[in-house]
């Protein structure tokens, strides 16, 4: 019997390379709208529903309903343009290639717009901040409980701010490494904050910020989850999910309603992942405005 075949609508260059060069692979997570695979090199691939949108290491599958019923032990096999998981085959041969890198040059050219939007961004972020979020900007700290882990979090954020303002690369690496893996969940809060911070630096500085961000990520093997490490590496390379592309481009314009809708989408990601990443983004923009 021919296994059910699911068509892929799009995929990133990183995802295409993952399919072509991976040896062994296995299922890492199975969710309702997505499943993650990991190969023999520790690299992650996400098969996602169209509602989630494109990502740096994602394949958008036309219908993930069947994939939600997979077992974590379901066998995985790969061939050219094909992923077989259990009884399903995902065919990527007709998928279009989606560029995970925003047009940083264009966004950087409109950095003054981003600075002008800061009061609006700050107000929107604070208005919808989940109480469980650790990654809040100064002035919103009263909404959370100060625990040992949140104290470590904020101490390292303060050190990150200093390191960026004074080009202290030793402190930059030290404080970044202390944030990696800090928190709970598949993408800990410290990682989410760093992802947003790196995207914010690139929005203001453009492509030159990539080398700076690579230093922030450093050696993260074993310090966080495989999925979170994939997001950190992607952000350090200037790659972001489609929802972030939409948000970044919205910031280059002056449509406040559009910006507000994009922020709501980002803050709806995960339990606190989106809000933590947004806090990192806003922190980076504020740092760069002070340094300008």
N, C-alpha and C positions, 0 to 999 in steps of 0.2 A: 504494500500500500504506500502510495506517495505521501510523504509528510505534508501537513498543511503549510503553505508558503505565504509568508507575509512580505509585502513590499516595503522597502525603505524609501521615504520621501526625500531625505537629505542626510548628510553626514559631514563632519568636520574633516579636514586633512589629517588630523591626529587619529581620528577614528578609522579612516581609510587605511592609514599606515598600520594601525593596530591589527586590523583584519588580515593584512597582507604579510606581516612579518611574525605574528605570534606563532608559537609552537603550541604547547598545551595551554588550555584555559579552563576556568571553572566559574560557576555562579558564585557571586559574592553576596548579593542581596536581591530579594524579590519583593516588590511593592505592587500596589494596584495599578499605578500608571507608569512604572519603570522597573527595570532590573539592571543590576550592575554585574559585569564580568571582570575577572582579573586574569592576566596571562602569566606565563612563567617568568616574566621579567618584573612582575609587580605593578604593571600598568593597568589602568582601569578603563573600561568601555561601558557606556551607559546606553541602553535601549530605552527610548522614552516615547510617551504619547505625544501627539502634536500639541496638546494643550500646554505642555511643559516648555516647549520651544527648543531651539537649537542650543548646543553647548560646546565647549572646547573639545570634549572627548565623547560626543553623543552621536547616536544614530536615531533619527526620528522614524518610528515605525508607524505604518498606516493604522494599525489597530493592535493595541497591547493587551486587549481583554484576555486572550488565551494565555499570554505570558504570565499573567497574575496567578494562574493556577500551577505554575511550575514549582517543583521542589528544589531546595538548595542543592540536593544531591543529583539533580538532573544532569545527564552527560552533555558535554559541550564539544563540538567538533567544528573545525574551520576549513574552508577551502576558498578558492579565488571568488571574491564577491559574495560569499555565502557564510552564514553562521547557523549551525544547527544546534538547537537546545531542546533536549528531550524530543518531543514529537513535532516541534516547529522548526521551520527553515525561514531565516530572514535573508532576503535577496536584496543586496545593495547595488546591483548592476545598473539600475536606472536612477539612482538617487543623485540629486545635484550636490555639488560640493559647496558647503557653506563656510565662509571665512570667519574664523573665531576672533580675529583681530579687528577691533573697531578702527575707524580712520582716525588714528591718534593725531595726525598732523592737522586735520580739520578741527577736531575737538580742542586741541591746544591753541589753535588760532582764535578760538572763541572763549578763551579762559576768562576774559573780563566779564562775559555774560555769566559764567559760572560763579564768579565772585559776587556779582550783583544778585544772584539767586540765593545766596547763603542765608539771609534772614528767613526767607520762605522755607528753605530746606530744613533749617533748624527748627522752625515752628511746627512743620508737618511731622518731623521725626519725633519730637517730644510729645506731640498730641496723640500719637499712636504707639508709643513705646511700650512693649510688653513689660510688665513688672518683673519678670524673671530675667530680663536681659542684663548681662553684666557690662556690656560694651556701650555705655552711655557717655555722652559728652558732659563736660563740666557744667554744673547748674542743674543737671537732672539726677544727680546722685542720690538725692533724698528719697527717690522713688524705689530704691532697692535696699536690701539688707546688706550691711557691710559684714562680710564673712572673711575668713583668711584667704579664700581663693579670689574674692573680688578685690581684696586689698592688694594681693600680688598682681592682679590684672591692672589695676590703676597705677601702681608703682611703675610697672613696666611701660605703660602707655606714656607716663610722664617722662621716662627715660628715652623713649622713642622720639618724643617731641624735641627734647634737648638734642639728641643725636642728629636729627634732621636739620634743625636750625643751625647747629654749629659744625656740621659735617664731621661728626665724630663717628667714624665707621666701626670702631671697636665697640662703642656703646650701642650702636645700631644693631650689630650682629648679636650682641649679648642680650639686649632687651627683646629682640625679635624671637630669638631661640627660646627665651623664657615664656613667650606667649604661645608658641606652637604646642598644640595638644592640651592647652589649658581649658578645662571645662569638660562637659559631658556630651554624649551623642556622637553621631556619625561625622559631624563637622563641629568640633569644639568651638566655643565662643572666641577663644584667642585666635584660632585659624580664620574664622569668619571675619573678624576685625581686620586681620592682616590682609586678607583678600581685598576688602573694601579700601583699605589704606593704599595698597599698591595701585589699584585702579584710579584712585584719586590723584596720586602722585603723577601717574601717566597722563591723566586728563589735563593737568596743569603744565607739566614739563614736556609732554610729548614723548616720542621714542627714546630720547636720552635717559629717561627714568628707568628703562628696562634693566640696564646694568646695575643701577642702584637697587632695584627690587630683587634681582638675582642674589645680591649680597644678603638681603634680608632673609631670604628663604634658606640659603646655606644648605647644610646637610641635615635633612629631616627624617631620614630613614629610621623607623622604629619609634619616632617621637609622637606620631599621631596616626589616625586611621588611614588606610590606603585611599579611601575616597577623598578625604580631606587633603591628603598630600597631593592628589591629582589636581584639586582646585587651586592649591597654593602654587604649584608649579605652573599651571596655566596662567594664573594672574601675573606671576613673575615674568612670563614670556609675553605679556601684553594681550592675553586672550581672556574673553569673558563670555558669559551666557547671553543669549539673545535679549533677555529682559534688561540686562545692563546696557547693551547696545542702544536699545530704545530709550532708556533713561538718559544716557550720555548725550545722545543726539538731541533729545528734548531740551537739555540744558544749554545747548548752543542757540536755542530760540527763546522767545519771550511769551510762550503760551503757558500761563500758570496752571490752567486746568489740565493740560497735557502732562505737565511735570507732576502735578498732584496724583494723577491716575497712575503714572509710572512708579512713583514712590510707593503707592499702596500695593502695587504688584510685587515690588521687591520685598516689602515688609511682610508680605504674606508667605514668603518662602520659609518652609520649616516652622519650628516653634519660635525660635528667636534668631535663626541664621540670617535672614534677610535684614532684620533690624540691626544686628551686630555688624554686618558688613557695611550697611549704610552709615553707621556711626563711624566706622573706620574711614570711609570715603570722605565724610564731612570733616573729620579730624585732619586729614591730609590737606584738604582745600584750605582750612583755616590756618594750618601751619604755613603753607605756601603764600597765603595772603600776608601773614605777618612778616615772612622773609622777603617779600617783594620790595 
